[in-house]
Amino acid sequence: MPRRALAVPLYKDGSGTWYADLRRYGVVGGKRVSLRTKDRQEAEELCKELLSDLEAKAHAKGLYQEHEVMDLGKGVRDFLVWKAEYSDVRDRTLEEDERALTDAIGFFGADRPLHSIRPRDVELWLAHLRQTVRPKRGKVVAPATLRNRIKPLSGLYTWAQYCDMVEHNPVRALAGPVKPRAQSAEAKFLQPEDVALALEAVRRLPAKDMPHQHALVSTFALTGGRRREVFGVEVGDVDVDKKTLTFRPNQWRELKTAKSHRVVTLWPQLRTVLKAWLKKRPPGGVLLFPSTHPRVRSMEEERMYRDVRTLWDRLNEVLGWSPARALDPERISAKVFRNSYAAARLQTLDRGMPVSMYTVARELGHGSLDMLDRIYGHLGKVSHRKELVEFRLRHYQKALDNKLMALDEKLREST
């Protein structure tokens, strides 16, 4: 039989009227039809009647095949092979899906038939995840984390429906209050003077085992690059003469989307910092900021950073910023620097005119303007517009006098 166009036969339009997509039974007259009702229960009953009639016609023509009974273990294996072959997804995404589905197998059992897992079973799995998943920060697992854990199981059932092995998707059928949803919080960012203070702090901070820490943090602050994008920058990606820095996929990491492959401006402040680092950088290797973590320093091959939370912790400590104090800036992180860059870039001029949101979206690696408008567009205090993105300490010397004195004191205490 022809495969269905939609995994879920019921859907509704903008007015709330329910439709049934019955193209799965196209050989016996199945098509998309309006059920002429806005009531979900009534729509389900009408859809069942139409399906029953079409299945009877398919049986009469000898076209109908009974569902193959597949267990969870085999379903996961076949689904991952199918996704790797037919879907344009990153290897990292496949690995994350495999880990999540392996967890599902551990909870439900590899021999559990796919059709026997119901919404209540998924709800029990969610309760198990809340007890066993260890959050990176805080004591409670974030809803977004739980959503990412169960999303691959939903993908498995969508594929199984497509292959006519099940009729339901227990993840999609979860009740609203039970289903974890990502919380959309306002983007956290720093005002330009606080970015300047943070760059000065990391410049003065003893380098210890990270000689490139000032250049690394400056790259985050003055490109808006994502965490793994900046960690994976190679020396050849920096063109000091053309004043550009390129984010491209390489052996160290992939990029988030195809639109993430981009060339960004090497602003004068960052150009000066990177030129100084390239002169001091030890010869050999290709990474601009190779990992100097103690566990990998003894290894001959070059390694990319996975995280620099130790640096962020040291920086937050000397700055003395505390999330508990309402007037203090947000805790330093790569994401906060990205948000801060977006806010500052939106206030710049391009040939005397306010910079285009499309230009800023491309620099950040976004495929559309939606996220820029929704999350970044309202950030920052517009005091004056400049041609450049820069966070130079001398521009905010008066405003930062007291904070610089506190920073000096903290640095003396730390040494």
C-alpha positions in Angstrom: 0.0 0.0 0.0 1.1 3.6 -0.5 2.6 5.1 2.6 0.6 7.9 4.3 1.5 11.5 3.8 1.1 12.4 7.5 2.0 10.2 10.5 -1.1 11.6 12.3 -4.3 11.4 10.1 -6.0 14.2 12.1 -5.1 17.9 11.9 -6.9 21.2 12.0 -6.6 24.5 10.1 -6.3 28.0 11.4 -10.0 28.3 12.0 -10.0 25.2 14.2 -11.9 22.9 11.8 -10.6 19.3 11.8 -9.5 17.5 8.7 -8.5 13.9 8.1 -5.5 13.0 5.9 -6.4 9.7 4.4 -4.0 9.6 1.5 -2.5 6.5 2.9 -5.5 4.7 1.3 -5.2 6.6 -2.0 -5.5 3.4 -4.1 -9.1 3.0 -2.8 -10.1 6.6 -2.9 -8.5 8.0 0.3 -7.8 11.7 0.3 -7.8 14.8 2.6 -11.3 15.6 3.7 -12.9 18.2 5.9 -14.7 16.7 8.9 -16.8 19.9 9.3 -16.4 20.0 13.0 -14.3 21.9 15.6 -14.8 19.3 18.3 -11.8 16.9 18.7 -13.9 13.9 20.0 -16.4 14.2 17.2 -13.6 14.5 14.7 -12.0 11.3 16.0 -15.2 9.3 15.7 -15.8 10.5 12.1 -12.2 9.7 11.2 -12.6 6.2 12.6 -15.6 5.6 10.5 -13.9 6.8 7.3 -10.8 4.7 8.1 -13.0 1.6 8.7 -14.7 2.0 5.4 -11.4 2.5 3.5 -9.8 -0.5 5.2 -12.7 -2.7 4.2 -12.2 -1.6 0.6 -8.5 -2.3 0.9 -9.2 -5.8 2.3 -11.6 -6.5 -0.6 -8.9 -5.7 -3.1 -6.3 -7.7 -1.2 -4.2 -4.6 -0.6 -4.3 -4.5 3.2 -1.4 -5.9 5.2 -1.5 -6.5 8.9 1.0 -4.5 11.0 4.3 -6.1 11.6 4.9 -6.6 15.3 8.2 -5.0 16.2 9.9 -4.8 19.5 11.6 -1.6 20.8 15.2 -2.9 20.4 14.8 -3.8 16.7 12.8 -0.7 16.1 15.5 1.6 17.5 18.2 -0.1 15.4 16.2 0.1 12.2 15.1 3.7 12.8 18.7 4.9 13.4 19.9 3.2 10.3 17.0 4.7 8.3 17.6 8.2 9.8 21.4 8.0 9.0 20.7 7.0 5.4 17.8 9.2 4.5 18.0 12.2 6.8 20.4 15.1 6.5 21.4 15.2 10.2 24.7 15.6 11.9 26.6 12.7 13.4 26.4 14.4 16.8 22.5 14.4 16.5 22.5 10.7 15.7 24.7 10.0 18.7 22.4 12.0 21.0 19.4 10.2 19.6 21.1 6.8 20.1 21.9 7.7 23.7 18.3 8.8 24.4 16.8 5.7 22.8 19.3 3.4 24.6 18.0 4.9 27.9 14.4 4.2 26.7 15.4 0.5 26.0 16.9 0.4 29.5 13.6 1.5 31.0 11.0 -0.3 28.8 13.1 -3.4 27.8 14.4 -4.3 24.4 11.7 -7.0 23.9 8.8 -4.6 24.6 6.5 -4.4 21.5 6.3 -0.9 20.1 2.5 -0.9 20.0 2.3 -1.8 23.8 3.9 1.5 25.0 1.1 3.9 25.8 1.2 7.6 27.0 1.0 6.5 30.6 4.2 4.4 30.1 6.0 7.5 28.7 4.8 9.5 31.7 6.3 6.9 34.1 9.6 7.1 32.1 9.5 10.9 32.5 9.2 10.5 36.3 12.1 8.1 36.2 14.2 10.6 34.2 13.4 13.3 36.8 14.9 11.1 39.5 18.0 9.8 37.6 19.2 12.6 35.3 21.8 14.8 37.0 21.5 18.5 35.9 24.7 20.4 35.2 23.5 23.3 37.4 20.8 23.5 39.9 18.9 20.7 41.7 16.0 20.2 39.3 16.1 18.8 35.7 15.1 21.5 33.3 11.9 20.8 31.2 14.0 21.4 28.0 16.4 18.6 29.1 13.5 16.2 29.6 12.0 17.2 26.2 15.2 16.5 24.5 15.4 13.0 26.1 11.9 11.9 24.9 11.9 13.7 21.5 13.9 10.8 19.8 11.3 8.3 21.0 8.6 10.5 19.3 10.7 10.4 16.2 10.9 6.6 16.4 7.1 6.4 16.5 6.6 8.8 13.7 8.9 6.6 11.6 7.0 3.5 12.8 3.7 5.0 11.8 5.2 5.9 8.4 6.1 2.2 8.0 2.6 1.1 9.1 3.9 -0.7 12.2 1.9 1.3 14.8 -1.2 3.5 14.8 -0.2 5.8 17.6 2.5 8.0 19.0 2.5 7.8 22.8 4.8 10.8 23.1 2.6 13.1 21.1 -0.4 11.8 23.0 0.9 13.0 26.4 -1.5 15.3 28.2 -0.5 19.0 28.1 0.3 19.3 31.9 2.5 16.2 31.7 4.4 17.0 28.5 7.7 18.9 29.3 8.0 22.2 27.4 11.1 24.4 27.0 10.7 27.6 29.0 11.3 30.7 26.9 13.2 33.1 29.1 14.5 36.5 28.1 18.0 36.4 26.8 20.7 37.3 29.4 23.2 39.9 28.3 25.8 42.4 29.5 25.8 46.1 28.9 28.8 47.3 26.9 30.6 48.7 30.0 30.3 45.3 31.7 31.7 43.5 28.7 34.6 45.9 28.7 35.1 45.3 32.4 35.0 41.5 31.9 37.6 41.7 29.1 39.9 43.8 31.3 39.4 41.3 34.2 40.4 38.3 32.0 43.4 40.3 30.6 44.6 40.9 34.2 43.8 37.4 35.5 46.9 35.2 35.9 47.0 33.0 32.8 48.0 29.9 34.7 47.6 27.0 32.2 45.6 29.0 29.6 47.9 31.5 27.9 45.2 32.3 25.3 42.4 33.1 27.7 42.2 36.8 26.8 42.2 36.1 23.1 39.6 33.3 23.6 37.2 35.5 25.6 37.7 38.4 23.3 36.7 36.2 20.3 33.5 35.2 22.1 32.7 38.9 22.9 33.5 40.4 19.5 32.1 37.7 17.1 29.0 36.4 18.8 30.2 32.9 18.0 28.6 29.9 19.6 30.7 27.9 22.1 31.8 25.0 19.9 32.2 27.4 16.9 34.8 29.4 18.7 36.5 26.4 20.3 36.9 24.9 16.8 38.4 28.0 15.0 41.6 27.1 13.2 44.5 29.5 12.6 43.7 29.5 8.9 40.2 30.8 9.6 41.6 34.1 10.7 42.6 36.5 8.0 44.2 39.5 9.6 44.9 41.3 6.3 41.3 40.9 5.0 40.0 41.5 8.5 37.7 38.5 8.5 37.1 35.4 10.7 35.4 32.4 9.2 33.2 29.8 11.0 33.3 26.7 8.9 32.8 22.9 9.6 36.1 21.0 10.2 37.5 17.9 11.7 37.0 19.3 15.2 33.3 20.0 15.2 30.3 20.5 12.9 28.2 23.6 12.8 24.7 23.9 14.1 23.0 24.4 10.7 24.1 25.0 7.1 23.5 28.7 7.6 26.1 28.7 10.4 28.9 28.6 7.8 29.7 32.3 7.6 32.4 35.0 7.4 32.3 37.7 10.1 34.1 41.0 10.5 37.3 41.0 12.4 36.7 44.2 14.4 39.8 46.4 15.2 39.8 45.5 18.9 39.7 41.8 18.2 42.2 42.1 15.3 44.7 43.6 17.7 44.2 40.9 20.3 44.4 38.0 17.8 47.5 39.5 16.1 49.3 39.5 19.5 48.2 36.0 20.3 49.3 34.6 16.9 52.8 36.0 17.6 53.0 34.3 21.0 51.2 31.1 19.9 53.5 28.0 20.0 54.3 26.6 16.6 52.6 23.5 15.3 48.9 22.4 15.3 46.0 24.1 13.5 43.6 25.1 16.3 43.7 28.8 17.2 42.9 27.9 20.9 44.1 24.3 21.5 43.0 22.8 24.8 45.5 23.0 27.6 43.5 21.0 30.1 45.8 19.0 32.5 44.4 15.7 31.3 45.4 16.3 27.7 48.6 18.4 28.0 50.7 15.2 28.1 49.1 13.9 24.8 50.9 14.6 21.6 47.7 15.2 19.5 45.9 18.5 19.5 42.5 18.6 21.3 39.6 21.0 21.1 38.0 22.4 24.3 34.7 21.0 25.3 34.1 23.6 28.0 35.9 26.3 29.9 33.7 26.5 33.0 36.8 26.8 35.2 37.7 30.0 33.5 34.1 31.3 33.8 34.1 30.5 37.5 37.4 32.3 38.0 36.2 35.3 36.1 32.9 35.5 38.0 34.8 35.3 41.3 37.1 38.2 40.6 34.3 40.3 39.2 32.3 39.7 42.3 29.0 39.5 40.3 26.2 37.5 42.0 22.9 36.3 40.5 21.4 36.9 44.0 21.8 40.6 43.6 19.2 42.1 41.2 21.4 44.9 39.9 24.4 42.7 39.1 25.0 41.5 35.5 24.3 37.9 34.5 26.8 35.2 35.3 29.6 35.1 32.6 29.3 32.4 30.0 29.8 31.9 26.2 26.0 32.4 25.7 25.9 35.6 27.6 28.7 37.0 25.4 26.8 35.9 22.3 23.7 37.8 23.5 25.8 40.8 24.4 27.4 40.9 21.0 23.9 40.7 19.3 22.6 43.6 21.4 25.7 45.7 20.6 25.7 44.9 16.9 22.1 45.9 16.5 23.1 49.4 17.6 25.8 49.9 15.0 25.7 51.8 11.8 26.4 50.4 8.3 27.5 53.2 5.9 25.8 55.8 8.0 22.5 53.9 8.3 21.3 51.5 11.1 22.6 48.1 10.4 20.2 45.7 8.7 18.7 42.9 10.9 19.4 40.5 8.1 23.1 41.3 8.3 23.2 40.7 12.0 21.2 37.4 11.6 23.8 36.2 9.1 26.7 37.1 11.4 25.1 35.1 14.2 24.4 32.1 11.9 20.6 32.3 12.0 18.6 31.2 9.0 15.8 33.7 9.5 15.1 37.0 11.4 12.5 35.3 13.8 14.9 34.6 16.6 16.8 37.9 16.2 13.5 39.8 16.5 12.1 37.7 19.3 15.1 37.4 21.6 17.7 39.9 20.7 15.9 42.8 19.1 14.9 44.6 22.4 18.2 44.2 24.2 20.5 47.0 25.3 20.4 50.7 26.0 20.7 52.8 22.8 22.8 55.7 23.9 24.7 56.3 20.6 25.4 54.4 17.4 28.9 53.6 16.2 30.4 52.1 13.1 32.2 49.4 15.1 31.5 46.8 17.7 34.0 47.5 20.5 34.2 47.2 24.2 37.2 49.4 25.1 37.7 50.2 28.7 38.7 53.9 28.0 35.1 54.6 26.8 33.6 53.7 30.2 36.4 54.8 32.5 34.3 57.1 34.6 31.4 54.7 34.9 33.7 51.9 35.9 36.0 53.6 38.4 34.5 51.9 41.5 34.3 48.6 39.8 37.9 48.8 38.6 39.0 49.5 42.2 37.0 46.5 43.4 38.6 44.4 40.6 42.1 45.4 41.7 41.3 44.4 45.3 40.0 41.0 44.2 43.0 40.3 42.0 45.4 41.2 44.9 43.4 38.8 47.2 43.6 36.0 44.6 47.3 36.3 44.3 
